Amino acid sequence: DTEVTQTPKHLVMGMTNKKSLKCEQHMGHRAMYWYKQKAKKPPELMFVYSYEKLSINESVPSRFSPECPNSSLLNLHLHALQPEDSALYLCASSQDLYPGDTGELFFGEGSRLTVL
Amino acid sequence: SQKIEQNSEALNIQEGKTATLTCNYTNYSPAYLQWYRQDPGRGPVFLLLIRENEKEKRKERLKVTFDTTLKQSLFHITASQPADSATYLCALDFSSASKIIFGSGTRLSIRP
């Protein structure tokens, strides 16, 4: 069983809706990630939070807005999405013991997003 | 720019044989490389991590090698089983800021 929990598992939204994806981990990990995965493609890095601060934004459109309220929680706020944003959104965490030694990623099961 | 390539998009082998998957990278010297397994509709699961000063690492039927001169890692599954069928991804940390990027993946199918 994964120790990273993502909700909701499935989300259908219109292009004018505002919704949020949530991720939670209780392993004491200090780095948290959002990845986007389209069918038959590898996970594509979107954002990295390290010690609750945004450390990497891979030029993601502003209609995706990440938030890290505390060390256990990671949110992805969605607004004015396009149908091409439909994908599996994966959250992950890692120990991030020190720079250059992130350690393994623990993934959640993902949130399947459909934009109509 | 940095690139990670997994040469085979798909690999089909007979049960009991050894599956060998390849991961090549360019324009970078990573401190370590990771391998993950992903089943359809699920998140990737970590399998093995190998550091730049390690030539080989083993875990049960899995073996990973890391050749920093060739910029290549090989991932082997010995005595393969149909349950090993999945997509296998290699991953590199392309910075000292947890920028973990995945290769394109290899879909492995083990036929009985």
Interface residues (C-beta under 8 A of the other chain):
Chain A: T2 V4 A31 Y33 K41 P42 P43 E44 L45 V48 S50 S55 I56 L88 L90 A92 S94 D96 P99 G100 D101 T102 G103 E104 L105 F106 F107 G108 E109 G110 R112
Chain B: A31 Y32 Q34 Y36 G41 R42 G43 P44 V45 F46 L49 L89 A91 D93 S95 S96 A97 S98 K99 I100 I101 F102 G103 S104 G105
